[in-house]
Amino acid sequence: MTFRHLIIVLSALVLSAHCATADDLSQEVKAATLVSLYGKAPDFTCRTTDGREFQLSAMRGKVVLLYFFASSVPFSLTEMRYIEKEVFEKLRQRDDFAILGVARGHTREETVVMGGQNKLTFPLAADPKQELYGRYFTKFVPRTVVVRKNGTIAYLASGSKEYESIVQLQTVLARELAATVP
C-alpha cells in the first residue's frame, strides 16, 4: 500500500467515524425529545424572575418562543445574547409574540445573575427541579421551541450554531407571525 492509499483509507475511516458519531448524537437528541413537531405543546405555569406569572395556555393567539438553557453550556448564554438582539429587540412591541428563557437546573437567584451578566431583558424563569424542561426533553441544552398561535409546535431545535440558528429562527418566527390562527 502506498502512502497515498494509506492517507485515503485513514481519511475514510475518520470520516465514517465522524458520521457515525453525528448520527448517534442525532438519535440521542431525538430520543431525549418528548414532544413532536406539529404536536400540542405541553402546558405549564411558572413565575418569571420578576415575579410575573407565565402560563403557556394563556398565550393562545401569540407565537411563543421558549428557550431552554443552562450555564453549564456557555454557548447557550452566547445564543441568548443573539436572541436578545436579533429576535427580542425586533419583536418586543408585538402583541402576538411572547418569549421565555427557561434556566434548566438553576435557582431564581442564579437565573437573575445570568440575565444581568448577559444584559437580557426578555423574561426568564428558573427551573431548579427541571419540571418545565422535563415536559419537553430529558437531556441536552440549549433547546429552542416555537409554539404556534394555536398551541402546536412549529419549530424544535437542539444545540447552537449561533448565527445560523438565529437566521433560521427568525425565518420561522416571521412565517408563524404572518399566519392566521386556524
N, CA, C and O of each residue as an XYZ file, in Angstrom:
728
protein
N       0.856     -1.172      0.000
C       0.000      0.000      0.000
C       0.901      1.233      0.000
O       1.836      1.345      0.793
N       0.599      2.132     -0.891
C       1.384      3.365     -0.970
C       0.937      4.329      0.126
O      -0.111      4.156      0.749
N       1.763      5.343      0.339
C       1.443      6.376      1.336
C       0.128      7.062      0.979
O      -0.690      7.350      1.852
N      -0.065      7.318     -0.302
C      -1.302      7.975     -0.751
C      -2.516      7.111     -0.425
O      -3.523      7.634      0.054
N      -2.448      5.803     -0.671
C      -3.553      4.904     -0.363
C      -3.813      4.854      1.147
O      -4.963      4.811      1.586
N      -2.746      4.860      1.924
C      -2.880      4.853      3.375
C      -3.623      6.106      3.847
O      -4.498      6.015      4.709
N      -3.288      7.261      3.299
C      -3.954      8.517      3.658
C      -5.434      8.453      3.286
O      -6.286      8.886      4.062
N      -5.747      7.918      2.112
C      -7.141      7.810      1.671
C      -7.923      6.894      2.612
O      -9.042      7.223      3.006
N      -7.339      5.741      2.976
C      -8.007      4.801      3.874
C      -8.225      5.433      5.246
O      -9.315      5.331      5.809
N      -7.196      6.083      5.787
C      -7.318      6.740      7.094
C      -8.357      7.856      7.055
O      -9.134      8.011      7.997
N      -8.377      8.622      5.989
C      -9.369      9.696      5.851
C     -10.777      9.136      5.824
O     -11.682      9.693      6.445
N     -10.968      8.040      5.111
C     -12.290      7.413      5.036
C     -12.720      6.900      6.410
O     -13.885      7.029      6.785
N     -11.787      6.324      7.154
C     -12.106      5.837      8.493
C     -12.493      6.983      9.421
O     -13.461      6.871     10.174
N     -11.754      8.070      9.374
C     -12.057      9.234     10.211
C     -13.412      9.812      9.830
O     -14.214     10.139     10.705
N     -13.674      9.940      8.543
C     -14.946     10.483      8.077
C     -16.107      9.591      8.500
O     -17.133     10.093      8.959
N     -15.962      8.284      8.353
C     -17.061      7.390      8.734
C     -17.266      7.410     10.248
O     -18.405      7.331     10.708
N     -16.205      7.512     11.022
C     -16.333      7.612     12.480
C     -17.054      8.897     12.858
O     -17.892      8.892     13.760
N     -16.735     10.015     12.171
C     -17.398     11.287     12.445
C     -18.878     11.203     12.110
O     -19.710     11.678     12.883
N     -19.222     10.607     10.974
C     -20.618     10.489     10.568
C     -21.384      9.610     11.550
O     -22.517      9.927     11.911
N     -20.778      8.513     11.981
C     -21.433      7.644     12.952
C     -21.662      8.396     14.250
O     -22.722      8.253     14.861
N     -20.700      9.190     14.684
C     -20.841      9.961     15.906
C     -21.961     10.989     15.758
O     -22.777     11.143     16.667
N     -22.011     11.694     14.626
C     -23.064     12.683     14.389
C     -24.431     12.000     14.335
O     -25.405     12.522     14.878
N     -24.510     10.841     13.685
C     -25.770     10.101     13.628
C     -26.188      9.622     15.007
O     -27.365      9.689     15.361
N     -25.219      9.133     15.795
C     -25.511      8.686     17.154
C     -26.046      9.836     17.996
O     -27.020      9.667     18.730
N     -25.413     11.010     17.895
C     -25.855     12.175     18.654
C     -27.255     12.590     18.216
O     -28.104     12.908     19.048
N     -27.490     12.585     16.916
C     -28.808     12.937     16.395
C     -29.879     11.996     16.955
O     -30.969     12.438     17.320
N     -29.567     10.706     17.020
C     -30.510      9.730     17.575
C     -30.721      9.953     19.069
O     -31.836      9.795     19.566
N     -29.655     10.321     19.794
C     -29.782     10.606     21.232
C     -30.660     11.824     21.472
O     -31.500     11.825     22.372
N     -30.464     12.865     20.659
C     -31.274     14.081     20.781
C     -32.734     13.740     20.521
O     -33.618     14.163     21.266
N     -32.983     12.982     19.474
C     -34.356     12.582     19.134
C     -34.979     11.781     20.277
O     -36.131     12.015     20.644
N     -34.229     10.844     20.835
C     -34.740     10.014     21.927
C     -35.001     10.832     23.196
O     -35.861     10.472     24.001
N     -34.268     11.920     23.374
C     -34.415     12.771     24.557
C     -35.469     13.863     24.367
O     -35.642     14.719     25.234
N     -36.167     13.834     23.241
C     -37.199     14.829     22.933
C     -38.568     14.204     23.155
O     -38.926     13.228     22.496
N     -39.329     14.767     24.078
C     -40.621     14.208     24.462
C     -41.796     14.799     23.688
O     -42.927     14.331     23.820
N     -41.534     15.817     22.890
C     -42.579     16.478     22.103
C     -42.281     16.272     20.630
O     -41.189     15.847     20.253
N     -43.272     16.582     19.806
C     -43.042     16.417     18.372
C     -43.467     17.665     17.612
O     -44.353     18.410     18.030
N     -42.814     17.859     16.503
C     -43.150     18.943     15.600
C     -44.614     18.794     15.202
O     -45.048     17.702     14.836
N     -45.367     19.870     15.270
C     -46.790     19.947     14.946
C     -47.689     19.361     16.024
O     -48.913     19.444     15.921
N     -47.091     18.764     17.070
C     -47.886     18.265     18.187
C     -48.235     19.411     19.141
O     -47.710     20.518     19.019
N     -49.124     19.128     20.082
C     -49.533     20.130     21.062
C     -48.386     20.375     22.046
O     -47.773     19.433     22.548
N     -48.111     21.642     22.310
C     -47.073     21.998     23.280
C     -47.607     21.755     24.692
O     -48.695     22.229     25.019
N     -46.873     21.031     25.532
C     -47.328     20.811     26.906
C     -47.493     22.140     27.653
O     -46.623     23.011     27.613
N     -48.621     22.263     28.326
C     -48.895     23.480     29.084
C     -48.079     23.487     30.371
O     -47.725     22.435     30.902
N     -47.793     24.667     30.856
C     -47.133     24.829     32.145
C     -47.394     26.244     32.640
O     -47.738     27.144     31.873
N     -47.222     26.409     33.935
C     -47.309     27.718     34.574
C     -46.059     27.877     35.420
O     -45.626     26.939     36.089
N     -45.485     29.064     35.388
C     -44.295     29.336     36.201
C     -44.270     30.825     36.559
O     -45.102     31.606     36.097
N     -43.315     31.188     37.375
C     -43.075     32.595     37.718
C     -41.774     33.016     37.053
O     -40.773     32.302     37.107
N     -41.803     34.179     36.428
C     -40.579     34.718     35.860
C     -39.749     35.310     36.982
O     -40.235     35.465     38.102
N     -38.521     35.637     36.694
C     -37.633     36.172     37.736
C     -38.116     37.505     38.284
O     -37.724     37.900     39.382
N     -38.970     38.210     37.527
C     -39.520     39.471     38.046
C     -40.853     39.261     38.762
O     -41.531     40.231     39.100
N     -41.239     37.993     38.997
C     -42.417     37.676     39.790
C     -43.718     37.545     39.031
O     -44.761     37.294     39.636
N     -43.683     37.708     37.731
C     -44.913     37.595     36.940
C     -45.220     36.141     36.637
O     -44.326     35.304     36.515
N     -46.525     35.865     36.520
C     -46.939     34.516     36.156
C     -46.895     34.366     34.639
O     -47.315     35.258     33.902
N     -46.383     33.237     34.190
C     -46.351     32.894     32.767
C     -47.065     31.564     32.637
O     -46.629     30.561     33.203
N     -48.163     31.551     31.891
C     -48.884     30.310     31.627
C     -48.967     30.147     30.117
O     -49.522     31.000     29.425
N     -48.421     29.063     29.614
C     -48.367     28.863     28.171
C     -49.759     28.864     27.548
O     -49.963     29.496     26.511
N     -50.719     28.173     28.153
C     -52.059     28.112     27.549
C     -52.725     29.488     27.502
O     -53.627     29.696     26.690
N     -52.316     30.417     28.335
C     -52.856     31.787     28.311
C     -52.284     32.592     27.142
O     -52.723     33.712     26.882
N     -51.316     32.026     26.447
C     -50.663     32.717     25.331
C     -51.314     32.386     23.986
O     -50.787     32.772     22.942
N     -52.444     31.681     23.990
C     -53.125     31.379     22.727
C     -53.321     32.666     21.942
O     -53.665     33.703     22.509
N     -53.103     32.594     20.642
C     -53.188     33.783     19.798
C     -51.848     34.480     19.646
O     -51.731     35.461     18.912
N     -50.825     33.969     20.347
C     -49.473     34.514     20.246
C     -48.528     33.412     19.780
O     -48.757     32.227     20.023
N     -47.484     33.822     19.121
C     -46.378     32.921     18.816
C     -45.443     33.016     20.013
O     -45.060     34.112     20.420
N     -45.074     31.869     20.577
C     -44.256     31.851     21.789
C     -42.926     31.167     21.502
O     -42.882     30.053     20.979
N     -41.856     31.848     21.851
C     -40.508     31.290     21.750
C     -40.075     30.851     23.139
O     -40.002     31.664     24.060
N     -39.787     29.560     23.286
C     -39.257     29.004     24.531
C     -37.802     28.634     24.282
O     -37.481     27.947     23.313
N     -36.933     29.095     25.162
C     -35.511     28.780     25.016
C     -35.024     28.169     26.330
O     -34.933     28.863     27.344
N     -34.712     26.879     26.312
C     -34.230     26.161     27.488
C     -32.710     26.187     27.473
O     -32.084     25.834     26.473
N     -32.114     26.611     28.596
C     -30.663     26.784     28.637
C     -30.113     26.400     30.010
O     -30.866     26.166     30.955
N     -28.787     26.343     30.097
C     -28.102     26.109     31.375
C     -26.727     26.739     31.301
O     -26.108     26.770     30.237
N     -26.247     27.242     32.430
C     -24.923     27.874     32.447
C     -23.807     26.865     32.210
O     -22.689     27.255     31.875
N     -24.088     25.585     32.376
C     -23.083     24.555     32.136
C     -22.737     24.431     30.647
O     -21.757     23.781     30.283
N     -23.545     25.056     29.800
C     -23.298     25.068     28.363
C     -23.142     26.542     27.964
O     -24.115     27.190     27.576
N     -21.907     27.068     28.062
C     -21.689     28.504     27.864
C     -22.205     29.070     26.549
O     -22.649     30.218     26.519
N     -22.164     28.299     25.451
C     -22.652     28.867     24.201
C     -24.158     29.093     24.213
O     -24.669     29.827     23.368
N     -24.884     28.479     25.154
C     -26.314     28.787     25.242
C     -26.508     30.229     25.718
O     -27.468     30.892     25.324
N     -25.597     30.709     26.563
C     -25.656     32.109     27.002
C     -25.298     33.046     25.853
O     -25.881     34.122     25.716
N     -24.341     32.634     25.034
C     -23.989     33.418     23.850
C     -25.181     33.505     22.912
O     -25.492     34.575     22.388
N     -25.845     32.380     22.702
C     -27.001     32.374     21.816
C     -28.127     33.236     22.374
O     -28.852     33.879     21.615
N     -28.277     33.253     23.696
C     -29.313     34.092     24.300
C     -29.050     35.575     24.028
O     -29.991     36.348     23.849
N     -27.802     35.965     23.999
C     -27.485     37.362     23.676
C     -27.868     37.666     22.222
O     -28.346     38.759     21.922
N     -27.657     36.704     21.328
C     -28.106     36.858     19.941
C     -29.631     36.961     19.892
O     -30.173     37.808     19.182
N     -30.316     36.111     20.638
C     -31.779     36.141     20.670
C     -32.263     37.493     21.185
O     -33.218     38.058     20.652
N     -31.613     38.005     22.210
C     -31.962     39.332     22.745
C     -31.892     40.385     21.642
O     -32.831     41.154     21.434
N     -30.764     40.401     20.944
C     -30.515     41.456     19.950
C     -31.267     41.233     18.640
O     -31.863     42.163     18.097
N     -31.240     40.015     18.141
C     -31.751     39.743     16.797
C     -33.211     39.292     16.744
O     -33.815     39.285     15.671
N     -33.776     38.918     17.880
C     -35.173     38.482     17.891
C     -35.999     39.372     18.824
O     -36.922     40.057     18.385
N     -35.660     39.353     20.103
C     -36.496     40.046     21.080
C     -36.572     41.550     20.842
O     -37.661     42.122     20.878
N     -35.446     42.195     20.602
C     -35.473     43.644     20.375
C     -36.323     44.008     19.166
O     -36.928     45.080     19.136
N     -36.375     43.135     18.175
C     -37.143     43.417     16.964
C     -38.627     43.094     17.110
O     -39.449     43.645     16.378
N     -38.982     42.208     18.042
C     -40.374     41.760     18.162
C     -41.044     42.162     19.479
O     -42.232     41.900     19.664
N     -40.326     42.773     20.367
C     -40.840     43.040     21.719
C     -42.122     43.861     21.738
O     -42.900     43.731     22.683
N     -42.371     44.688     20.751
C     -43.565     45.541     20.724
C     -44.798     44.843     20.158
O     -45.898     45.391     20.215
N     -44.628     43.665     19.625
C     -45.761     42.955     19.012
C     -46.662     42.354     20.079
O     -46.182     41.792     21.064
N     -47.951     42.472     19.883
C     -48.934     41.895     20.804
C     -49.099     40.390     20.600
O     -49.631     39.698     21.468
N     -48.646     39.888     19.457
C     -48.839     38.483     19.135
C     -47.557     37.658     19.286
O     -47.418     36.604     18.666
N     -46.629     38.140     20.107
C     -45.366     37.440     20.328
C     -45.032     37.431     21.812
O     -45.221     38.425     22.513
N     -44.530     36.286     22.281
C     -44.048     36.166     23.665
C     -42.790     35.307     23.657
O     -42.588     34.481     22.767
N     -41.966     35.514     24.646
C     -40.711     34.763     24.763
C     -40.477     34.426     26.227
O     -40.847     35.191     27.119
N     -39.863     33.280     26.464
C     -39.480     32.889     27.815
C     -38.200     32.072     27.741
O     -38.126     31.080     27.016
N     -37.196     32.494     28.492
C     -35.983     31.711     28.665
C     -36.135     30.889     29.933
O     -36.464     31.436     30.986
N     -35.903     29.591     29.854
C     -36.063     28.688     30.996
C     -34.695     28.160     31.402
O     -34.024     27.475     30.630
N     -34.293     28.488     32.628
C     -32.973     28.113     33.149
C     -33.040     26.730     33.789
O     -33.378     26.594     34.965
N     -32.718     25.717     33.012
C     -32.780     24.326     33.479
C     -31.788     24.094     34.616
O     -30.586     24.318     34.467
N     -32.312     23.642     35.752
C     -31.462     23.295     36.885
C     -30.928     24.476     37.676
O     -30.009     24.315     38.479
N     -31.487     25.660     37.465
C     -30.997     26.861     38.155
C     -32.064     27.447     39.068
O     -33.261     27.359     38.793
N     -31.603     28.047     40.159
C     -32.492     28.741     41.083
C     -32.854     30.113     40.518
O     -32.255     30.572     39.545
N     -33.822     30.749     41.128
C     -34.217     32.094     40.722
C     -33.028     33.040     40.833
O     -32.788     33.843     39.931
N     -32.286     32.954     41.927
C     -31.143     33.846     42.144
C     -30.079     33.659     41.067
O     -29.562     34.639     40.531
N     -29.754     32.427     40.750
C     -28.773     32.157     39.696
C     -29.261     32.684     38.345
O     -28.482     33.229     37.563
N     -30.546     32.515     38.086
C     -31.126     32.967     36.815
C     -31.085     34.489     36.710
O     -30.789     35.029     35.644
N     -31.377     35.175     37.797
C     -31.310     36.641     37.814
C     -29.879     37.101     37.510
O     -29.679     38.030     36.727
N     -28.904     36.460     38.118
C     -27.497     36.818     37.891
C     -27.118     36.593     36.429
O     -26.500     37.461     35.812
N     -27.483     35.439     35.868
C     -27.167     35.158     34.461
C     -27.814     36.186     33.539
O     -27.182     36.664     32.597
N     -29.064     36.523     33.807
C     -29.756     37.512     32.994
C     -29.063     38.861     33.054
O     -28.894     39.522     32.029
N     -28.662     39.272     34.246
C     -27.974     40.556     34.405
C     -26.606     40.566     33.754
O     -26.254     41.525     33.067
N     -25.830     39.516     33.958
C     -24.494     39.444     33.368
C     -24.536     39.456     31.847
O     -23.614     39.949     31.198
N     -25.598     38.917     31.287
C     -25.709     38.824     29.826
C     -26.596     39.916     29.229
O     -26.893     39.907     28.035
N     -27.014     40.859     30.084
C     -27.836     42.007     29.654
C     -29.100     41.568     28.918
O     -29.452     42.116     27.874
N     -29.776     40.566     29.487
C     -31.001     40.056     28.891
C     -32.192     40.787     29.481
O     -32.285     40.954     30.697
N     -33.097     41.220     28.625
C     -34.291     41.926     29.097
C     -35.564     41.123     28.858
O     -36.630     41.516     29.334
N     -35.482     40.008     28.131
C     -36.680     39.190     27.947
C     -36.912     38.341     29.191
O     -35.975     38.087     29.947
N     -38.153     37.898     29.413
C     -38.484     37.154     30.629
C     -37.706     35.848     30.759
O     -37.521     35.108     29.793
N     -37.260     35.596     31.981
C     -36.553     34.356     32.313
C     -37.281     33.683     33.467
O     -37.879     34.353     34.310
N     -37.229     32.368     33.501
C     -37.816     31.601     34.598
C     -36.812     30.560     35.061
O     -36.161     29.897     34.254
N     -36.701     30.432     36.360
C     -35.844     29.396     36.942
C     -36.589     28.064     36.903
O     -37.808     28.018     37.068
N     -35.856     27.004     36.688
C     -36.426     25.653     36.663
C     -35.492     24.733     37.447
O     -34.892     23.821     36.878
N     -35.368     24.975     38.766
C     -34.357     24.258     39.553
C     -34.531     22.737     39.569
O     -33.543     22.005     39.628
N     -35.764     22.260     39.517
C     -36.012     20.811     39.540
C     -36.263     20.251     38.138
O     -36.631     19.087     37.983
N     -36.061     21.084     37.128
C     -36.230     20.697     35.717
C     -37.639     20.189     35.421
O     -37.827     19.299     34.592
N     -38.625     20.764     36.107
C     -40.012     20.353     35.895
C     -40.562     20.856     34.564
O     -41.266     20.123     33.870
N     -40.251     22.095     34.202
C     -40.708     22.630     32.914
C     -39.973     21.925     31.786
O     -40.581     21.436     30.834
N     -38.662     21.884     31.913
C     -37.816     21.231     30.913
C     -38.267     19.783     30.703
O     -38.335     19.307     29.570
N     -38.574     19.090     31.799
C     -38.956     17.681     31.754
C     -40.263     17.397     31.036
O     -40.549     16.242     30.719
N     -41.064     18.420     30.773
C     -42.287     18.233     29.990
C     -41.972     18.131     28.497
O     -42.767     17.614     27.712
N     -40.794     18.637     28.127
C     -40.400     18.700     26.724
C     -39.225     17.784     26.371
O     -39.193     17.192     25.293
N     -38.259     17.675     27.292
C     -37.000     16.978     26.987
C     -36.491     16.223     28.211
O     -36.883     16.504     29.343
N     -35.598     15.245     27.953
C     -34.948     14.545     29.067
C     -33.484     14.938     29.213
O     -32.916     14.808     30.298
N     -32.864     15.419     28.133
C     -31.491     15.910     28.249
C     -31.136     16.783     27.055
O     -31.858     16.857     26.061
N     -30.011     17.426     27.196
C     -29.407     18.337     26.220
C     -29.994     19.756     26.280
O     -31.211     19.943     26.286
N     -29.117     20.719     26.323
C     -29.434     22.142     26.171
C     -28.340     22.753     25.317
O     -27.233     22.215     25.285
N     -28.592     23.829     24.640
C     -29.865     24.532     24.599
C     -30.873     23.822     23.711
O     -30.526     23.034     22.831
N     -32.130     24.132     23.975
C     -33.243     23.633     23.176
C     -34.151     24.820     22.880
O     -34.439     25.629     23.761
N     -34.592     24.914     21.647
C     -35.459     26.006     21.218
C     -36.771     25.427     20.722
O     -36.793     24.468     19.950
N     -37.873     26.029     21.179
C     -39.213     25.599     20.774
C     -39.995     26.843     20.364
O     -40.013     27.836     21.092
N     -40.638     26.788     19.203
C     -41.561     27.850     18.802
C     -42.956     27.234     18.811
O     -43.229     26.237     18.143
N     -43.829     27.868     19.594
C     -45.209     27.410     19.714
C     -46.089     28.333     18.868
O     -46.024     29.557     18.978
N     -46.901     27.718     18.033
C     -47.815     28.474     17.164
C     -48.922     29.136     17.971
O     -49.120     28.847     19.151
N     -49.626     30.021     17.309
C     -50.749     30.733     17.923
C     -51.838     29.781     18.402
O     -52.591     30.114     19.317
N     -51.929     28.606     17.798
C     -52.944     27.630     18.192
C     -52.447     26.630     19.235
O     -53.181     25.714     19.603
N     -51.208     26.790     19.717
C     -50.682     25.931     20.777
C     -49.918     24.709     20.304
O     -49.499     23.893     21.125
N     -49.724     24.561     18.995
C     -48.935     23.442     18.492
C     -47.496     23.899     18.234
O     -47.217     25.095     18.144
N     -46.610     22.946     18.120
C     -45.187     23.239     17.964
C     -44.839     23.417     16.488
O     -45.084     22.538     15.661
N     -44.262     24.576     16.182
C     -43.887     24.905     14.809
C     -42.413     24.637     14.535
O     -42.016     24.479     13.381
N     -41.598     24.585     15.592
C     -40.140     24.505     15.403
C     -39.503     23.918     16.648
O     -39.850     24.285     17.771
N     -38.575     23.009     16.441
C     -37.768     22.411     17.505
C     -36.312     22.441     17.068
O     -35.995     22.061     15.941
N     -35.432     22.884     17.941
C     -34.003     22.865     17.624
C     -33.225     22.491     18.869
O     -33.616     22.804     19.993
N     -32.120     21.817     18.639
C     -31.225     21.421     19.712
C     -29.827     21.891     19.378
O     -29.397     21.807     18.228
N     -29.117     22.384     20.370
C     -27.761     22.848     20.145
C     -27.755     24.271     19.628
O     -28.793     24.928     19.542
N     -26.579     24.726     19.290
C     -26.440     26.109     18.844
C     -25.442     26.200     17.714
O     -24.345     25.646     17.780
N     -25.838     26.898     16.692
C     -24.915     27.240     15.622
C     -24.866     28.755     15.531
O     -24.531     29.330     14.495
N     -25.208     29.382     16.646
C     -25.267     30.829     16.800
C     -25.926     31.517     15.618
O     -27.150     31.465     15.504
N     -25.176     32.156     14.735
C     -25.773     32.975     13.698
C     -26.725     32.175     12.811
O     -27.826     32.633     12.506
N     -26.303     30.988     12.402
C     -27.138     30.160     11.522
C     -28.470     29.833     12.186
O     -29.513     29.891     11.533
N     -28.453     29.486     13.484
C     -29.693     29.172     14.187
C     -30.585     30.385     14.315
O     -31.806     30.265     14.218
N     -30.003     31.551     14.531
C     -30.794     32.770     14.677
C     -31.501     33.104     13.364
O     -32.674     33.475     13.370
N     -30.804     32.976     12.255
C     -31.420     33.244     10.953
C     -32.576     32.274     10.718
O     -33.646     32.687     10.271
N     -32.376     31.011     11.011
C     -33.434     30.010     10.847
C     -34.607     30.323     11.786
O     -35.767     30.232     11.385
N     -34.301     30.689     13.031
C     -35.335     31.043     13.998
C     -36.128     32.264     13.526
O     -37.355     32.278     13.617
N     -35.438     33.278     13.027
C     -36.120     34.474     12.514
C     -37.062     34.122     11.363
O     -38.158     34.673     11.265
N     -36.639     33.214     10.501
C     -37.470     32.791      9.367
C     -38.743     32.110      9.866
O     -39.838     32.400      9.384
N     -38.596     31.212     10.823
C     -39.758     30.501     11.380
C     -40.690     31.490     12.071
O     -41.905     31.433     11.879
N     -40.136     32.396     12.871
C     -40.970     33.366     13.576
C     -41.722     34.271     12.597
O     -42.903     34.552     12.800
N     -41.054     34.724     11.547
C     -41.712     35.574     10.550
C     -42.881     34.824      9.902
O     -43.960     35.385      9.712
N     -42.657     33.567      9.570
C     -43.720     32.751      8.955
C     -44.894     32.581      9.915
O     -46.049     32.751      9.526
N     -44.598     32.248     11.159
C     -45.662     31.998     12.139
C     -46.393     33.271     12.532
O     -47.605     33.241     12.745
N     -45.692     34.376     12.631
C     -46.347     35.636     12.980
C     -47.252     36.129     11.843
O     -48.220     36.849     12.089
N     -46.941     35.750     10.620
C     -47.761     36.136      9.463
C     -48.986     35.236      9.307
O     -49.954     35.609      8.645
N     -48.942     34.058      9.914
C     -50.028     33.080      9.768
C     -51.250     33.500     10.577
O     -51.140     34.156     11.613
N     -52.399     33.108     10.083
C     -53.632     33.335     10.840
C     -53.909     32.101     11.675
O     -53.504     30.996     11.315
N     -54.598     32.286     12.787
C     -54.913     31.158     13.669
C     -56.024     30.332     13.031
O     -57.080     30.865     12.691
N     -55.784     29.008     12.867
C     -56.806     28.146     12.251
C     -57.970     27.906     13.193
O     -58.917     27.205     12.838
